[in-house]
């Protein structure tokens, strides 16, 4: 695409035109409810991780105090710093929502960005609702333009698509003009970042990606509002976003803009029952059922049929996945997660400490877990599980899980999500009374001013 070939109306311009006609009062009830559930889930996750070392380090690394809330902390911060701290805390335990078409984690990026903007600039609950809905929808749809290619290029989809989604969400909350929002999207393409080298040794950078994307989107929206010019061909340009992060400019842009605002991917967001890599969840379910039928000592090997796109993150190098270096690395080891589900009957936050991943009983089972690529596996459109356990007597026992629990096929109920919130709040040190009060506050968040002060400390 040369300068003479630039489109009359760029993809970003088409997207913004669809965003700007949306009205919070006219959002479908299913979208409104999903946004409400999302806030409940992410606030609980921010509380559950508030005392973790990586959150303390993130908070200490911010030197810009201000009026905005870092959930679970007394210190107040600038809007950008609050977005970083909250996003990092929410995503830190890998217990946050996921979009099965991506995979991406929208809540940990969009909610911190939009709430920080609303708190800082005194925007109301309806602005927050619209911003969250637009941000989540934009982020989810972006992840389907060139499926799996971003991960293959070495980038974290939540990080790079999240920055754009956050800019769109905050821009919608601000009610930016068409030109301002196009500029914001153009600018945020240069702010997006996030490599997946954390996989090598279980480093903390993935945790930071959500927070960094949140503050990037917020800053880009502010720059757009101020008149800072960004490239309108940010998505499809020869040097654009998808060229940089997916090594292609030939994505399915209709997946982003077609029926935006009339059909909502947001409605299909999945809430996690396990605090680990999303694609491991169906296999954990299989392992838990398998444990009711066979004993660990009778198993020779467990072979899992998997999607090719999951191998480089969750299965290889296999020797390292059999013995995770630390608790965080265990979250992205399919063998460890499967073995944990088999041995312990569940997979919880306590299974991802540095001590827990050294359990010899679990590691003995993990060492028996292998994979083979199934060319018919529907990943990333659907997350499935299929394991085959070969026993010492030569018999084979199989288990299948046709979808991720908590997703579109078997969603968690509002009561399930509220119970998850209460358990996470308790894990983070809040009393039952304080957790119940916070839950009530969140329930009314979209009905009046955005007041997050009760969530501090």
Secondary structure in CASP SS format (residue, H / E / C, confidence):
PFRMAT SS
TARGET T0000
AUTHOR 0000-0000-0000
METHOD secondary structure of the structure
MODEL  1
X C 1.00
X C 1.00
X H 1.00
X H 1.00
X H 1.00
X C 1.00
X C 1.00
X C 1.00
X C 1.00
X C 1.00
X H 1.00
X H 1.00
X H 1.00
X H 1.00
X H 1.00
X H 1.00
X H 1.00
X H 1.00
X H 1.00
X H 1.00
X C 1.00
X C 1.00
X C 1.00
X H 1.00
X H 1.00
X H 1.00
X C 1.00
X C 1.00
X H 1.00
X H 1.00
X H 1.00
X H 1.00
X H 1.00
X H 1.00
X H 1.00
X H 1.00
X H 1.00
X H 1.00
X H 1.00
X H 1.00
X H 1.00
X H 1.00
X H 1.00
X H 1.00
X H 1.00
X H 1.00
X H 1.00
X H 1.00
X C 1.00
X C 1.00
X C 1.00
X C 1.00
X H 1.00
X H 1.00
X H 1.00
X H 1.00
X H 1.00
X H 1.00
X H 1.00
X H 1.00
X C 1.00
X C 1.00
X C 1.00
X C 1.00
X E 1.00
X E 1.00
X E 1.00
X E 1.00
X E 1.00
X C 1.00
X C 1.00
X C 1.00
X C 1.00
X C 1.00
X C 1.00
X E 1.00
X E 1.00
X C 1.00
X H 1.00
X H 1.00
X H 1.00
X H 1.00
X H 1.00
X H 1.00
X H 1.00
X H 1.00
X H 1.00
X H 1.00
X H 1.00
X H 1.00
X H 1.00
X C 1.00
X C 1.00
X C 1.00
X C 1.00
X C 1.00
X C 1.00
X E 1.00
X E 1.00
X C 1.00
X C 1.00
X C 1.00
X C 1.00
X E 1.00
X C 1.00
X C 1.00
X H 1.00
X H 1.00
X H 1.00
X H 1.00
X H 1.00
X H 1.00
X H 1.00
X H 1.00
X H 1.00
X H 1.00
X H 1.00
X H 1.00
X H 1.00
X H 1.00
X C 1.00
X C 1.00
X C 1.00
X E 1.00
X H 1.00
X H 1.00
X H 1.00
X H 1.00
X H 1.00
X H 1.00
X H 1.00
X H 1.00
X H 1.00
X H 1.00
X H 1.00
X H 1.00
X H 1.00
X H 1.00
X H 1.00
X H 1.00
X H 1.00
X H 1.00
X C 1.00
X C 1.00
X C 1.00
X C 1.00
X C 1.00
X C 1.00
X H 1.00
X H 1.00
X H 1.00
X H 1.00
X C 1.00
X C 1.00
X E 1.00
X C 1.00
X H 1.00
X H 1.00
X H 1.00
X H 1.00
X H 1.00
X H 1.00
X H 1.00
X H 1.00
X H 1.00
X H 1.00
X H 1.00
X H 1.00
X H 1.00
X H 1.00
X H 1.00
X H 1.00
X H 1.00
X H 1.00
X C 1.00
X C 1.00
X C 1.00
X H 1.00
X H 1.00
X H 1.00
X H 1.00
X H 1.00
X H 1.00
X H 1.00
X H 1.00
X H 1.00
X H 1.00
X H 1.00
X C 1.00
X C 1.00
X C 1.00
X C 1.00
X C 1.00
X C 1.00
X E 1.00
X C 1.00
X H 1.00
X H 1.00
X H 1.00
X H 1.00
X C 1.00
X C 1.00
X C 1.00
X C 1.00
X H 1.00
X H 1.00
X H 1.00
X H 1.00
X H 1.00
X H 1.00
X H 1.00
X H 1.00
X H 1.00
X H 1.00
X H 1.00
X H 1.00
X H 1.00
X H 1.00
X H 1.00
X H 1.00
X H 1.00
X H 1.00
X H 1.00
X H 1.00
X H 1.00
X H 1.00
X C 1.00
X C 1.00
X C 1.00
X C 1.00
X C 1.00
X C 1.00
X C 1.00
X C 1.00
X C 1.00
X C 1.00
X C 1.00
X C 1.00
X C 1.00
X C 1.00
X H 1.00
X H 1.00
X H 1.00
X H 1.00
X H 1.00
X H 1.00
X C 1.00
X C 1.00
X C 1.00
X C 1.00
X C 1.00
X C 1.00
X C 1.00
X H 1.00
X H 1.00
X H 1.00
X H 1.00
X C 1.00
X C 1.00
X E 1.00
X C 1.00
X C 1.00
X E 1.00
X C 1.00
X H 1.00
X H 1.00
X H 1.00
X H 1.00
X C 1.00
X E 1.00
X C 1.00
X C 1.00
X C 1.00
X C 1.00
X C 1.00
X C 1.00
X C 1.00
X H 1.00
X H 1.00
X H 1.00
X H 1.00
X H 1.00
X H 1.00
X H 1.00
X H 1.00
X H 1.00
X H 1.00
X H 1.00
X H 1.00
X H 1.00
X C 1.00
X C 1.00
X C 1.00
X C 1.00
X C 1.00
X H 1.00
X H 1.00
X H 1.00
X E 1.00
X E 1.00
X E 1.00
X E 1.00
X E 1.00
X E 1.00
X E 1.00
X E 1.00
X C 1.00
X H 1.00
X H 1.00
X H 1.00
X H 1.00
X H 1.00
X H 1.00
X H 1.00
X C 1.00
X C 1.00
X C 1.00
X H 1.00
X H 1.00
X H 1.00
X H 1.00
X H 1.00
X C 1.00
X C 1.00
X C 1.00
X C 1.00
X H 1.00
X H 1.00
X H 1.00
X H 1.00
X C 1.00
X C 1.00
X C 1.00
X H 1.00
X H 1.00
X H 1.00
X H 1.00
X H 1.00
X H 1.00
X H 1.00
X H 1.00
X H 1.00
X H 1.00
X H 1.00
X C 1.00
X C 1.00
X C 1.00
X C 1.00
X H 1.00
X H 1.00
X H 1.00
X H 1.00
X C 1.00
X C 1.00
X C 1.00
X H 1.00
X H 1.00
X H 1.00
X C 1.00
X H 1.00
X H 1.00
X H 1.00
X H 1.00
X H 1.00
X H 1.00
X H 1.00
X C 1.00
X C 1.00
X E 1.00
X E 1.00
X E 1.00
X E 1.00
X E 1.00
X C 1.00
X C 1.00
X C 1.00
X C 1.00
X C 1.00
X C 1.00
X C 1.00
X C 1.00
X C 1.00
X C 1.00
X C 1.00
X E 1.00
X E 1.00
X E 1.00
X E 1.00
X E 1.00
X E 1.00
X E 1.00
X C 1.00
X C 1.00
X C 1.00
X C 1.00
X E 1.00
X E 1.00
X E 1.00
X E 1.00
X E 1.00
X E 1.00
X C 1.00
X C 1.00
X C 1.00
X C 1.00
X E 1.00
X C 1.00
X C 1.00
X C 1.00
X C 1.00
X E 1.00
X C 1.00
X C 1.00
X H 1.00
X H 1.00
X H 1.00
X H 1.00
X H 1.00
X H 1.00
X H 1.00
X H 1.00
X H 1.00
X H 1.00
X H 1.00
X H 1.00
X H 1.00
X H 1.00
X C 1.00
X C 1.00
X C 1.00
X C 1.00
X H 1.00
X H 1.00
X H 1.00
X H 1.00
X H 1.00
X H 1.00
X H 1.00
X H 1.00
X H 1.00
X H 1.00
X H 1.00
X H 1.00
X C 1.00
X H 1.00
X H 1.00
X H 1.00
X C 1.00
X E 1.00
X C 1.00
X C 1.00
X C 1.00
X H 1.00
X H 1.00
X H 1.00
X C 1.00
X C 1.00
END
